[in-house]
Amino acid sequence: MPDGSGRRPEMLWGSLAMLATIALIAWGSKYPARLNYPFQITGQNAQQVYREGERTLALVAGALTVLDLARGGVGGASAGLEAAGLLLLATAMAIGIIRIIRAGRTGEQQS
């Protein structure tokens, strides 16, 4: 009998897709040099920029984990957890982008 979240196979496939997305982002955080940065990576800024890229991906994976947990919840607690996950995701992206750009500018100023 389906509930408000859908039938069991739909829930299973949705959870598996979210798990695969989180795993891919977590794996990608180990290789920050493969990300697309909005500036040239130099010897002076590479380490700082890669570190911030890795942190951003780790925070995004954490926020997606909170969102996935919210999908499995029931009632009002689920809505609160979903709102917290969306806020975490937006915050992680905004802070990550700002920190990556600052790390890139720091390397430019040193040269």
Residue pairs with C-beta under 8 A, 6 or more apart in sequence:
2 8
5 11
5 71
6 14
11 71
14 71
15 68
15 71
15 72
18 64
18 67
18 68
18 71
19 68
21 64
22 61
22 64
22 65
22 68
25 57
25 60
25 61
25 64
26 57
26 58
26 61
28 34
28 35
28 57
29 53
29 54
29 57
29 58
29 61
30 54
32 49
32 50
32 51
32 53
32 54
32 57
33 41
33 46
33 50
35 53
35 57
37 49
37 53
37 100
37 104
38 101
38 104
39 101
39 104
39 108
41 49
41 104
42 107
42 108
42 111
44 107
44 108
44 110
44 111
45 103
45 104
45 106
45 107
45 108
45 110
46 107
48 103
48 104
48 106
48 107
49 100
49 103
49 104
49 107
51 103
52 96
52 99
52 100
52 103
53 96
53 100
55 96
55 99
56 92
56 93
56 95
56 96
56 97
56 99
56 100
59 88
59 92
59 95
59 96
60 89
60 92
60 93
60 96
62 88
62 92
63 85
63 88
63 89
63 91
63 92
64 85
64 89
66 81
66 84
66 85
66 88
67 82
67 85
67 86
67 89
69 81
69 85
70 78
70 79
70 81
70 82
70 84
70 85
71 78
71 82
72 78
73 81
73 82
